[in-house]
Amino acid sequence: MSRQRRSSDTAFFGHPVGLMTLFTTELWERFSYYGMRAILLYFLTDSILNGGLAIDEPTGKAVVATYSSSVFLTSVIGGWLSDRLLGPRKAALYGGIIIVLGHLCLALPLTATAYLGIIFVAVGSGVFKPNPTVMLGELYSKTDKRRDSGFSIFYLGINLGSFFSPWAVAWARNWGGYHAGFSVAAIGMAIALAFYIQGRKYLDHTADEVPNPISSQEKAKVVRSLGLVVLALVIFWAIVKVVSHADVLLTTVTTLNLLALAMPIGYFAMMFRSPKVTSAEKSRLVAFIPLFLAGAMFWMVFEQAASSMAAFAETSTDLNVGSMRIDPEWFQSVNPLGIIILSGVFAALWQKLGGRPSTPTKFAMGLALASASFVFLGVMAKAYEGGLAPAWILALTFVIQTVGELCLSPVGLAATSLLAPNAFKSQGMALWLLGSAFGQSIASLIFAHAPKMSQANEFLLFAAISGVFTLVLITLIPWINRKINEGFAAEQA
């Protein structure tokens, strides 16, 4: 698509028709991802007689958290494949195909293919994840006033898919068991691929371009480096196995979690040591560290929707609401519904307030709400211990976290693009995504290795961890603002 056609293409509600391709693709891809995730814990921990894998609940929650963390870990691979080897269109296509294969493995009533399916979906989602956003950005010129609106429409598609999928998968599970639920997720991803393949002609020509292709001289080095990475991972896995004396599943979970903790540290070290990063940029990068940690602590709590909160929904919540019985999966639709309703309100609020409150203050607000949500849920879980809590308690917890997400998540993306060094803009965004992997890995390690505790105490433990980070962040707000301002002042001098 030429530059002139970009501005004149208004076929999709005033936007380029390529937005329709990406909107529908992302809607159905998120439908498949969140639908599968909505029943994953139940599948892992249910009895073999009921079609589950009969894993104990703490290990099941650790597996779910590790799975979700791995999606963000492998998104780094997806970005690299797109930038160096395939281009964004092919990377997204191949990622989508891997996702379908994963869901099909889970849809088969065979224990042997279940873990293979989880791995395929995690890797495929990571390869797919970065690329639709990149292709969407290329549909608009940098001065196109429709850009922000286009991204808002795209974000709406994500949340529509996330909202409907738990309902559809719950219905399928009730009708035909877990494998029927996973089949619905497979169908959703197949529909995503159908829209994507059919609409590829509407994407910008840059979707097929490889921005930084591997040269023939580099190929041998890349293959050698890849081999060394695989060897290092095998050795690391063996060391964890020997030290922990755990079984294969728990050893793999622990290895992936430690890797997720190490990768962001490596990224920060690489940026600080790079000669391409100026002293002014280092000042801003230092200020980004506590924001990164705050984001990680937020995702540590927020992403428990599919683990500890899913367990609470199934075992400790009264699912009879009036004359109707609801499914535990339905609670995972509260967040996307809240985003759909409130995102416009928050966008207007931040615009009206201008630069107030400051970025670190918004981060502190988001993290404080995440911590408060688990204080509330922990207290309510204690109050109803031995019985069933009303459904509104868990629903309200999701609402509180959604408000926290709107304070922190969009602001975090904006802060990352602002504070990342110029030489590491794309990798800076990858670092922000790794914050989610970092936080979820902490949760997974606690699930897997902490002494067994009640649901209430578990919620309160995570509330305490995130609460401490909130207090630390609040005390650092003046320092963070000063370091950011010093960085920009030094750059302009």
C-alpha positions as CSV (number, residue, x, y, z in Angstrom):
1,M,0.0,0.0,0.0
2,S,1.5,3.4,-1.0
3,R,1.7,6.4,1.2
4,Q,-1.0,8.1,-0.8
5,R,-3.4,5.1,-0.5
6,R,-2.8,5.0,3.3
7,S,-4.5,8.4,3.8
8,S,-7.2,7.8,1.2
9,D,-8.2,4.3,2.4
10,T,-11.4,4.9,4.5
11,A,-13.3,1.7,3.7
12,F,-13.5,0.4,7.3
13,F,-15.5,3.0,9.3
14,G,-13.2,5.7,8.0
15,H,-10.1,3.6,8.5
16,P,-7.9,1.5,6.2
17,V,-9.6,-1.8,5.4
18,G,-6.5,-3.5,6.7
19,L,-7.7,-2.6,10.2
20,M,-10.7,-4.9,9.6
21,T,-8.3,-7.8,8.9
22,L,-6.2,-7.2,12.0
23,F,-9.3,-6.4,14.2
24,T,-11.0,-9.7,13.3
25,T,-7.8,-11.7,13.5
26,E,-6.9,-10.3,16.9
27,L,-10.5,-10.7,18.2
28,W,-10.6,-14.4,17.4
29,E,-7.0,-15.1,18.5
30,R,-7.7,-13.6,21.9
31,F,-11.0,-15.6,21.9
32,S,-8.9,-18.8,21.5
33,Y,-6.2,-17.7,24.0
34,Y,-8.5,-16.6,26.8
35,G,-11.0,-19.4,26.2
36,M,-8.3,-22.0,26.7
37,R,-6.9,-20.2,29.7
38,A,-10.3,-20.0,31.3
39,I,-10.5,-23.8,31.8
40,L,-6.8,-24.7,31.9
41,L,-6.5,-24.9,35.7
42,Y,-9.6,-26.9,36.0
43,F,-8.3,-29.3,33.4
44,L,-5.0,-29.7,35.1
45,T,-6.4,-30.3,38.6
46,D,-9.5,-32.3,37.9
47,S,-9.6,-36.0,38.3
48,I,-8.6,-38.4,35.5
49,L,-12.1,-39.8,35.7
50,N,-13.5,-36.4,34.8
51,G,-11.1,-35.9,32.0
52,G,-8.4,-33.9,33.9
53,L,-4.8,-34.6,34.6
54,A,-5.1,-34.9,38.4
55,I,-2.3,-32.5,39.3
56,D,-2.4,-31.1,42.8
57,E,-3.7,-27.5,43.0
58,P,-0.5,-25.7,43.9
59,T,1.4,-27.3,41.0
60,G,-1.6,-26.6,38.7
61,K,-1.5,-22.9,39.6
62,A,2.2,-22.8,39.1
63,V,1.9,-24.4,35.6
64,V,-0.8,-21.9,34.6
65,A,1.3,-19.0,35.8
66,T,4.3,-20.4,34.0
67,Y,2.4,-20.9,30.8
68,S,1.2,-17.3,30.8
69,S,4.6,-16.1,31.7
70,S,6.1,-18.1,28.8
71,V,3.9,-16.3,26.3
72,F,5.6,-13.0,27.2
73,L,9.0,-14.7,27.2
74,T,8.5,-16.2,23.7
75,S,7.2,-12.8,22.4
76,V,10.9,-11.8,22.4
77,I,11.5,-14.7,20.0
78,G,8.5,-13.6,17.9
79,G,9.9,-10.1,17.6
80,W,13.3,-11.4,16.6
81,L,11.9,-13.8,14.0
82,S,9.9,-10.9,12.5
83,D,12.8,-8.4,12.5
84,R,15.5,-10.8,11.3
85,L,14.0,-13.7,9.4
86,L,10.3,-13.7,8.4
87,G,8.8,-10.2,8.5
88,P,5.7,-9.5,10.6
89,R,3.0,-11.1,8.3
90,K,4.7,-14.5,8.0
91,A,5.7,-14.5,11.7
92,A,2.1,-13.9,12.7
93,L,0.9,-16.6,10.3
94,Y,3.3,-19.3,11.5
95,G,2.6,-18.3,15.1
96,G,-1.1,-18.8,14.4
97,I,-0.6,-22.2,12.9
98,I,1.4,-23.3,15.9
99,I,-1.5,-22.1,18.2
100,V,-4.0,-24.1,16.2
101,L,-1.8,-27.2,16.5
102,G,-1.6,-26.6,20.2
103,H,-5.4,-26.4,20.7
104,L,-5.8,-29.5,18.6
105,C,-3.4,-31.4,20.8
106,L,-5.4,-30.3,23.9
107,A,-8.7,-31.2,22.1
108,L,-7.5,-34.8,21.8
109,P,-8.6,-37.0,24.7
110,L,-5.0,-38.1,25.3
111,T,-2.8,-37.2,28.3
112,A,0.3,-37.5,26.2
113,T,-0.6,-34.6,24.0
114,A,-1.8,-32.3,26.7
115,Y,1.5,-30.8,27.7
116,L,2.6,-30.6,24.1
117,G,-0.5,-28.6,23.4
118,I,0.2,-26.2,26.2
119,I,3.8,-25.7,24.9
120,F,2.5,-25.1,21.4
121,V,0.0,-22.5,22.4
122,A,2.5,-20.7,24.6
123,V,5.2,-20.6,21.9
124,G,2.7,-19.8,19.1
125,S,1.1,-17.0,21.1
126,G,4.6,-15.5,21.7
127,V,5.5,-15.7,18.1
128,F,2.2,-14.2,17.0
129,K,1.8,-11.6,19.8
130,P,4.1,-8.7,18.7
131,N,3.3,-8.6,15.0
132,P,-0.4,-7.5,14.5
133,T,0.4,-4.3,16.4
134,V,3.4,-3.7,14.2
135,M,1.4,-4.2,11.0
136,L,-1.4,-2.0,12.4
137,G,1.0,0.9,12.9
138,E,2.1,0.6,9.3
139,L,-1.4,1.2,8.0
140,Y,-1.1,4.8,9.0
141,S,1.5,7.5,8.3
142,K,3.1,9.0,11.3
143,T,1.0,12.2,10.9
144,D,-2.3,10.4,10.3
145,K,-4.8,11.7,12.9
146,R,-6.7,8.4,12.7
147,R,-3.8,6.4,14.3
148,D,-5.0,6.6,17.9
149,S,-8.6,5.9,17.0
150,G,-7.4,2.9,14.9
151,F,-5.5,1.5,17.9
152,S,-8.6,2.0,20.1
153,I,-10.7,0.0,17.6
154,F,-8.1,-2.7,17.6
155,Y,-8.0,-2.8,21.4
156,L,-11.8,-3.2,21.4
157,G,-11.4,-6.3,19.3
158,I,-9.0,-7.8,21.8
159,N,-11.5,-7.2,24.7
160,L,-14.5,-8.4,22.7
161,G,-12.7,-11.7,22.1
162,S,-11.6,-11.9,25.7
163,F,-15.2,-11.2,26.9
164,F,-17.1,-13.8,24.9
165,S,-14.6,-16.7,25.1
166,P,-15.0,-17.8,28.7
167,W,-18.8,-18.1,28.1
168,A,-18.4,-20.1,24.9
169,V,-15.8,-22.5,26.4
170,A,-17.7,-22.9,29.6
171,W,-20.8,-24.0,27.6
172,A,-18.7,-26.4,25.6
173,R,-17.1,-27.9,28.7
174,N,-20.5,-28.4,30.3
175,W,-21.7,-30.1,27.1
176,G,-18.8,-32.3,26.2
177,G,-16.0,-32.0,28.7
178,Y,-12.6,-30.2,28.7
179,H,-11.6,-31.4,25.2
180,A,-14.8,-30.0,23.8
181,G,-13.8,-26.7,25.4
182,F,-10.4,-26.8,23.9
183,S,-12.0,-27.6,20.5
184,V,-13.9,-24.3,20.7
185,A,-10.6,-22.5,21.3
186,A,-9.1,-24.3,18.2
187,I,-12.1,-23.3,16.1
188,G,-11.6,-19.7,17.3
189,M,-8.0,-19.6,16.2
190,A,-8.9,-21.3,12.9
191,I,-11.4,-18.5,12.3
192,A,-8.6,-16.0,13.1
193,L,-6.3,-17.5,10.6
194,A,-9.1,-17.6,7.9
195,F,-9.7,-13.8,8.3
196,Y,-5.9,-13.2,8.4
197,I,-5.2,-15.1,5.2
198,Q,-8.2,-13.8,3.4
199,G,-7.3,-10.2,4.3
200,R,-3.6,-10.2,3.8
201,K,-3.9,-8.2,0.6
202,Y,-5.2,-5.3,2.6
203,L,-2.1,-5.0,4.7
204,D,0.7,-2.6,4.0
205,H,3.6,-3.9,1.8
206,T,5.9,-3.5,4.8
207,A,4.2,-6.5,6.4
208,D,6.3,-8.7,4.2
209,E,9.5,-6.8,4.7
210,V,12.2,-8.1,7.0
211,P,13.6,-4.9,8.7
212,N,17.0,-6.3,9.6
213,P,17.6,-9.5,7.6
214,I,20.2,-12.0,8.6
215,S,23.1,-11.8,6.2
216,S,24.7,-14.9,4.7
217,Q,27.8,-14.2,6.8
218,E,25.7,-14.2,10.0
219,K,23.8,-17.4,9.4
220,A,26.5,-19.7,10.7
221,K,26.9,-17.5,13.8
222,V,23.2,-17.5,14.5
223,V,22.9,-21.3,14.2
224,R,25.9,-21.7,16.5
225,S,24.5,-19.2,19.0
226,L,21.1,-21.0,19.0
227,G,22.8,-24.3,19.6
228,L,24.7,-22.8,22.6
229,V,21.5,-21.4,24.0
230,V,19.7,-24.7,23.8
231,L,22.7,-26.5,25.4
232,A,22.8,-23.9,28.2
233,L,19.1,-24.4,28.9
234,V,19.5,-28.1,29.1
235,I,22.5,-27.8,31.5
236,F,20.5,-25.2,33.6
237,W,17.5,-27.6,33.7
238,A,19.7,-30.4,34.9
239,I,21.2,-28.2,37.6
240,V,17.8,-27.2,38.8
241,K,16.7,-30.9,38.8
242,V,19.7,-31.9,40.9
243,V,19.3,-29.1,43.4
244,S,15.6,-29.2,43.8
245,H,15.1,-33.0,43.6
246,A,11.7,-32.2,42.0
247,D,9.9,-34.2,39.3
248,V,10.2,-33.3,35.6
249,L,7.2,-31.1,35.5
250,L,8.1,-29.0,38.6
251,T,11.8,-28.8,37.4
252,T,10.7,-27.4,34.1
253,V,8.3,-24.9,35.7
254,T,11.1,-23.7,38.0
255,T,13.6,-23.5,35.2
256,L,11.3,-21.4,33.1
257,N,10.5,-19.1,36.0
258,L,14.2,-18.5,36.8
259,L,14.8,-17.7,33.2
260,A,11.9,-15.2,33.2
261,L,13.5,-13.5,36.2
262,A,17.0,-13.4,34.6
263,M,16.0,-12.1,31.2
264,P,14.9,-8.5,32.2
265,I,18.0,-8.2,34.4
266,G,20.1,-9.1,31.3
267,Y,18.2,-6.5,29.2
268,F,18.9,-3.7,31.8
269,A,22.6,-4.7,32.1
270,M,22.9,-4.7,28.3
271,M,21.4,-1.2,28.0
272,F,23.5,0.3,30.8
273,R,26.7,-1.1,29.3
274,S,26.0,-0.1,25.7
275,P,28.1,2.7,24.3
276,K,25.0,3.7,22.3
277,V,23.2,4.8,25.5
278,T,24.0,8.4,26.5
279,S,24.3,9.6,30.1
280,A,21.0,11.4,29.8
281,E,19.3,8.2,28.6
282,K,20.9,6.3,31.5
283,S,19.3,8.8,33.9
284,R,15.9,8.0,32.5
285,L,16.7,4.3,32.4
286,V,17.5,4.3,36.1
287,A,14.1,5.9,36.8
288,F,12.4,3.2,34.7
289,I,13.7,0.4,37.0
290,P,11.2,1.0,39.9
291,L,8.4,1.5,37.3
292,F,9.3,-1.9,35.8
293,L,9.3,-3.6,39.2
294,A,5.9,-1.9,40.0
295,G,4.5,-3.2,36.8
296,A,5.8,-6.7,37.5
297,M,4.2,-6.7,40.9
298,F,0.9,-5.5,39.4
299,W,0.9,-8.4,36.8
300,M,1.9,-10.8,39.6
301,V,-1.5,-10.1,41.2
302,F,-3.6,-9.3,38.1
303,E,-2.7,-12.4,36.1
304,Q,-3.9,-14.7,38.9
305,A,-7.3,-14.5,37.2
306,A,-6.5,-17.9,35.6
307,S,-4.9,-19.5,38.7
308,S,-5.7,-18.6,42.3
309,M,-8.8,-16.6,41.5
310,A,-10.0,-19.3,39.1
311,A,-9.6,-21.8,41.9
312,F,-11.5,-19.6,44.3
313,A,-14.3,-19.2,41.8
314,E,-14.7,-23.0,41.5
315,T,-14.3,-24.2,45.1
316,S,-15.1,-21.2,47.3
317,T,-17.7,-19.2,45.5
318,D,-21.5,-19.6,45.6
319,L,-22.3,-20.0,41.9
320,N,-26.1,-19.8,42.4
321,V,-27.1,-16.2,41.7
322,G,-30.9,-15.9,42.3
323,S,-32.5,-18.7,40.3
324,M,-29.6,-19.0,37.9
325,R,-26.4,-21.0,38.2
326,I,-23.3,-19.4,36.7
327,D,-20.1,-21.1,35.6
328,P,-16.8,-20.3,37.3
329,E,-15.2,-19.4,33.9
330,W,-17.6,-16.4,33.6
331,F,-15.7,-14.4,36.1
332,Q,-12.9,-14.0,33.7
333,S,-15.2,-12.0,31.4
334,V,-15.5,-9.2,34.1
335,N,-12.2,-7.6,33.2
336,P,-12.6,-7.2,29.4
337,L,-16.2,-6.0,30.0
338,G,-14.8,-3.4,32.4
339,I,-12.1,-2.4,29.9
340,I,-14.7,-1.9,27.2
341,I,-16.9,0.3,29.5
342,L,-14.1,2.3,31.3
343,S,-11.2,2.7,28.8
344,G,-12.8,5.7,27.1
345,V,-13.6,7.3,30.5
346,F,-10.0,7.0,31.6
347,A,-8.6,8.2,28.3
348,A,-10.7,11.3,28.6
349,L,-9.8,11.7,32.2
350,W,-6.0,11.6,31.6
351,Q,-6.4,14.0,28.6
352,K,-8.4,16.5,30.8
353,L,-5.8,16.3,33.6
354,G,-2.9,16.8,31.2
355,G,0.3,15.7,32.9
356,R,-1.3,15.2,36.3
357,P,-0.8,13.0,38.2
358,S,2.7,12.1,37.2
359,T,3.6,8.8,35.6
360,P,5.0,7.2,38.8
361,T,2.0,8.4,40.7
362,K,-0.3,6.6,38.2
363,F,1.8,3.5,38.6
364,A,1.5,3.7,42.4
365,M,-2.3,4.1,42.0
366,G,-2.5,1.0,39.8
367,L,-0.3,-1.1,42.1
368,A,-2.2,0.1,45.2
369,L,-5.5,-1.0,43.7
370,A,-4.1,-4.5,42.8
371,S,-2.9,-4.9,46.4
372,A,-6.2,-3.6,47.8
373,S,-8.1,-6.1,45.6
374,F,-6.3,-9.0,47.2
375,V,-6.6,-7.5,50.7
376,F,-10.3,-7.4,50.1
377,L,-10.5,-10.9,48.6
378,G,-8.2,-12.3,51.4
379,V,-10.4,-10.8,54.2
380,M,-13.6,-12.0,52.5
381,A,-12.1,-15.5,52.0
382,K,-11.3,-15.7,55.7
383,A,-14.8,-14.5,56.6
384,Y,-16.4,-17.2,54.5
385,E,-13.8,-19.9,55.2
386,G,-15.4,-23.3,55.3
387,G,-18.4,-22.0,53.3
388,L,-19.1,-20.3,50.0
389,A,-18.6,-16.6,49.3
390,P,-21.2,-14.6,47.4
391,A,-20.4,-14.2,43.7
392,W,-20.3,-10.4,44.0
393,I,-17.1,-10.6,46.1
394,L,-15.0,-12.1,43.3
395,A,-16.7,-10.0,40.6
396,L,-15.8,-6.8,42.6
397,T,-12.2,-8.0,43.0
398,F,-12.0,-8.2,39.2
399,V,-13.5,-4.7,38.9
400,I,-10.9,-3.2,41.3
401,Q,-8.1,-4.8,39.4
402,T,-9.5,-3.5,36.1
403,V,-9.4,0.1,37.4
404,G,-5.9,-0.6,38.5
405,E,-5.0,-1.9,35.0
406,L,-6.3,1.3,33.4
407,C,-4.2,3.4,35.7
408,L,-1.0,1.4,35.0
409,S,-1.0,-0.6,31.7
410,P,-1.6,2.1,29.0
411,V,0.6,4.5,31.1
412,G,3.3,1.8,31.2
413,L,3.4,1.5,27.4
414,A,3.7,5.2,27.1
415,A,6.4,5.5,29.7
416,T,8.4,2.7,28.1
417,S,8.3,4.4,24.7
418,L,9.4,7.7,26.4
419,L,12.1,6.4,28.7
420,A,13.7,3.6,26.6
421,P,17.1,4.6,25.0
422,N,16.8,5.5,21.3
423,A,19.0,2.6,20.3
424,F,16.8,0.2,22.2
425,K,13.2,1.4,21.5
426,S,11.9,-1.9,20.3
427,Q,13.8,-3.9,22.9
428,G,12.6,-1.5,25.5
429,M,9.0,-2.5,24.6
430,A,10.0,-6.1,24.8
431,L,11.4,-5.3,28.3
432,W,8.0,-3.9,29.3
433,L,6.4,-7.2,28.2
434,L,8.9,-9.2,30.1
435,G,7.7,-7.4,33.3
436,S,4.6,-9.5,33.1
437,A,6.7,-12.7,32.8
438,F,8.8,-11.5,35.7
439,G,5.8,-10.9,38.0
440,Q,4.0,-14.1,37.0
441,S,7.2,-16.1,37.6
442,I,7.3,-14.9,41.1
443,A,3.7,-16.0,41.6
444,S,4.5,-19.4,40.1
445,L,7.5,-20.0,42.3
446,I,5.4,-19.1,45.4
447,F,2.7,-21.5,44.3
448,A,5.1,-24.3,43.6
449,H,7.5,-24.0,46.6
450,A,5.9,-22.0,49.4
451,P,4.5,-24.0,52.3
452,K,0.8,-25.0,51.8
453,M,-1.5,-22.2,53.0
454,S,-5.2,-21.4,52.9
455,Q,-6.6,-19.4,50.0
456,A,-7.2,-16.4,52.3
457,N,-3.6,-16.4,53.5
458,E,-2.3,-16.8,50.0
459,F,-4.2,-13.8,48.8
460,L,-3.0,-11.8,51.8
461,L,0.6,-12.8,51.1
462,F,0.5,-11.5,47.6
463,A,-1.3,-8.4,48.9
464,A,1.5,-7.8,51.4
465,I,4.2,-8.2,48.7
466,S,2.5,-5.8,46.3
467,G,1.6,-3.5,49.2
468,V,5.3,-3.2,50.2
469,F,6.3,-2.3,46.7
470,T,3.5,0.3,46.5
471,L,4.9,2.0,49.6
472,V,8.4,1.9,48.3
473,L,7.2,3.3,45.0
474,I,5.4,6.2,46.7
475,T,8.5,7.2,48.6
476,L,10.5,7.1,45.3
477,I,8.1,9.3,43.3
478,P,10.0,12.6,43.8
479,W,13.3,10.8,43.0
480,I,11.9,9.2,39.8
481,N,10.5,12.5,38.6
482,R,13.8,14.2,39.3
483,K,15.8,11.5,37.4
484,I,13.4,11.7,34.4
485,N,13.6,15.5,34.3
486,E,17.4,15.5,34.7
487,G,17.7,13.1,31.8
488,F,15.6,15.3,29.5
489,A,17.4,18.5,30.7
490,A,20.8,17.0,30.0
491,E,19.7,16.0,26.5
492,Q,18.5,19.5,25.7
493,A,21.6,21.2,27.1
